[in-house]
Amino acid sequence: MKTNVEEKEIGEIKGKVCFGCIDEWLFLWDKQSKECFFLELNSLSKVHLPPLPREFSIMNLQPFPRECSIMTAFTLSSYPNHPDCMVIFTGEKLDRRTPFTEEVTGFFVMYCRPHDEKWTKLPLYEPSKKKKKLPLHGVEDEDEQLLTGETCVILNNKLYTYSVFHVIVFDIPSLLAGQIDMRTIKAPMHTIYPLTDMVSTHLVESCGHVYLVRMYNYERGPIINMDIYCLDTSSDKWSRVDSIGERAFFLSHKCYTSVCAMDAGVSCNCIYYVPCSDEDERRIYKFCLDDNTMTFRSISIEHTEHESIFCWFVPRRTRKMIRDFSLSPTIVLNEDSDYKVLTEEKITRNTSRPWTDLPMRLFELLPQHVSLVDCVRLFAVCKAWNLTSDSIPKEKIWPWLLCQEKLDDTYKLLEPLNGEEYRTKIGLPSSVCPTQMLCSKDGWVVVHGGDHAMFMVNPMIQHVVKLPALTVFDENFHGITFTSVPTSPDCIVIGLFTDNIDVEIHVWHFGEEEWTFIFGDKIEFNIANTNPVFHHGEMYFLGEYGELGVFNPIEQTWDILINYTELVCLEGDSYFRGTHDRFLLELGEDLISVFKYNYLDYEIRVFKLDKVKIEWIELEDLAGWTLFLDPRSSFAKLSPHKSWSNKIFFTTIYSGTTKSTCASYCMESKRYEMNFCDTKKPLECVWLEPNLITKG
């Protein structure tokens, strides 16, 4: 993704506030005269609209009036120069009692046509005046009636807007008649894990379909994930999708554009996004739905009074797309379910002696000279060879990165050091797809699918163990881990739920038919967005600022070992510059935590738990260990090669060489060994320790 910054001064824009851009039309407002109009950027022609009401304002306008109305989203029924064009706002009324507190006192829809003399405003809900509430069927909570979507869309004479947990559909002819005829559609549940505390929701109309796109971040930090759904308007059902065809979406604060990618000269099946930010550095994100990855570029923009307003202008042009069809060699694991049978039959026909006759001293030399995937096939030949699967060289059983490229059962395995790539199918039922990976350990991955289905899978040998449905899985789900492989009678899986006020713990034991609630209590700190860790029979939880809690599953007791500490906070660290990535893991017999900071050159700090003083001690090096970090699962391994030791690997992929390798940080030089702008981040991935053993 290339970015070039060019400055151009346009007199018609100077001194105006830009609400957004639809195709090549800018929606502008003069904050002094309240005049508003659309400006076509190529010809600089204008389409004038009625002046906005005097109480209308914008969030960043200073001084901020005590009472005002603001726009939450807007859309058009057609191009502004079309005679039947209709401009529609959704908005809210604010009462700002102090410079730091404000109260929403009402919601409204406002519309006009270019030839109208004034705007028509229809109140939806004004609690301060005790007018009738917005008639959201089945929605009683007032907080869920907030119009929180970044964008709204028009399709087939219907206006689609987003509120908390619902999409509200207004009938446009009824609005023109001064009435409110509407219905609600339940929005899809958040499916991203690890969970985040900030979500930006965008509705997009494209080729006669309504899409819902969510962007996820944590503590107003960088975007870390995205998902997209398409609405079946005949049944009001949402389906998660991994393709928008030959289109490209351009999203920003309060506006969107859907274009034919070939016409715009950009990659198809991609979403480009610029979030609202108060930072001088802006990020342009690109989400590629073909391989489910995210990349970004940073640009520096001079801070202005209305810095939060940033919109896309996509010139219409025809440009031949040059597509690269070159593919790196890959190996598909067991796409054909009869692969092993056919292979063994072929071997049997061409040999007169069974493979078990091969001397074991010769067989044990083979794993050193073949790839890990060939080791999988090697140990599958016969039972005697499978029993020797612990003879794989150490460098081959380092954690691999398991990535879900599509919403079906297809996964990619990436070797983080040498860049070897393989593809496999796990074997999950299609009815539970799409799925999300929650954590991994000992070569097994906990997977959550549709209808609350839960599985533990070993991707290397396509072994699937079904768990009871976790029916309480919702937005408060905050972590999961397990003690041992699911084929072992000692296996215990523990799930954590918290709203940062209360905590609940649910457990499943080997052989049981349902989950059991075992613990619930208040908590005194916010649990970080990283999975808990089993360490010497107890489960440890990391807090956002280095707190450490421990739960004993046998005694069912909860304790806080370390309270809030400023040790993990950098000078000047604030809500807007807080830590983004936090990791908790075992390093040998020790427990360590790792913090990666935002906007500060991604500084890394590593701490070890002093078990005597019960405090974090900062480490300057890893003493020959190598770390593999991800919020779902993190691992520490002693390096078999000096060149790999004292390094930290992340789930971000660097493609600056002939092979794709994982981004790394050197603890000795205190530097990253690549530029993050040259990387791409798989949106659904987890570290996996290869385990080729089928027995428990």
Sequence and secondary structure as in RCSB ss.txt:
>XXXX:A:sequence
MKTNVEEKEIGEIKGKVCFGCIDEWLFLWDKQSKECFFLELNSLSKVHLPPLPREFSIMNLQPFPRECSIMTAFT
LSSYPNHPDCMVIFTGEKLDRRTPFTEEVTGFFVMYCRPHDEKWTKLPLYEPSKKKKKLPLHGVEDEDEQLLTGE
TCVILNNKLYTYSVFHVIVFDIPSLLAGQIDMRTIKAPMHTIYPLTDMVSTHLVESCGHVYLVRMYNYERGPIIN
MDIYCLDTSSDKWSRVDSIGERAFFLSHKCYTSVCAMDAGVSCNCIYYVPCSDEDERRIYKFCLDDNTMTFRSIS
IEHTEHESIFCWFVPRRTRKMIRDFSLSPTIVLNEDSDYKVLTEEKITRNTSRPWTDLPMRLFELLPQHVSLVDC
VRLFAVCKAWNLTSDSIPKEKIWPWLLCQEKLDDTYKLLEPLNGEEYRTKIGLPSSVCPTQMLCSKDGWVVVHGG
DHAMFMVNPMIQHVVKLPALTVFDENFHGITFTSVPTSPDCIVIGLFTDNIDVEIHVWHFGEEEWTFIFGDKIEF
NIANTNPVFHHGEMYFLGEYGELGVFNPIEQTWDILINYTELVCLEGDSYFRGTHDRFLLELGEDLISVFKYNYL
DYEIRVFKLDKVKIEWIELEDLAGWTLFLDPRSSFAKLSPHKSWSNKIFFTTIYSGTTKSTCASYCMESKRYEMN
FCDTKKPLECVWLEPNLITKG
>XXXX:A:secstr
          TTTTT EEEEEETTEEEEE TTT  EEEEETTT  EEEE    TTB  TT SS  SEEEEEEEEE
ESS TTSTT  EEEEEEEEEEEETTEEEEEEEEEEEE TT SS EEEEEE GGGT      TT   GGGG B  S
  EEETTEEEEEETTEEEEEEHHHHHTT   EEEEE      SS  SEEEEEEEEETTEEEEEEEEESTT SEEE
EEEEEEETTTTEEEE S  TTEEEEEETTEEEEEEHHHHTS SSEEEE    SSSEEEEEEEETTTTEEEEEEEE
    TTTT                      EEESSSTTHHHHHHHHHHHH SS GGGS HHHHTTGGGGS HHHH
HHHHTS HHHHTTGGGS GGGGS EEEEE SSSSEEEEE TTT  EEEEE    GGG S EEEEEETTEEEEE G
GG EEEEETTTTEEEEE   TT STTEEEEEESS TTSTT EEEEEEE SSEEEEEEEETT SS EEEEEEE SS
 B SS  EEETTEEEEEBTTS EEEEETTTTEEEEEE   GGG  TT  GGG EEEEEEEEETTEEEEEEEESSS
TT EEEEEEETTTTEEEEES  TTEEEE  SS  EEEE SSGGGTTEEEEEEEE SSSS EEEEEETTTTEESS 
GGGEEEESSEEEE        
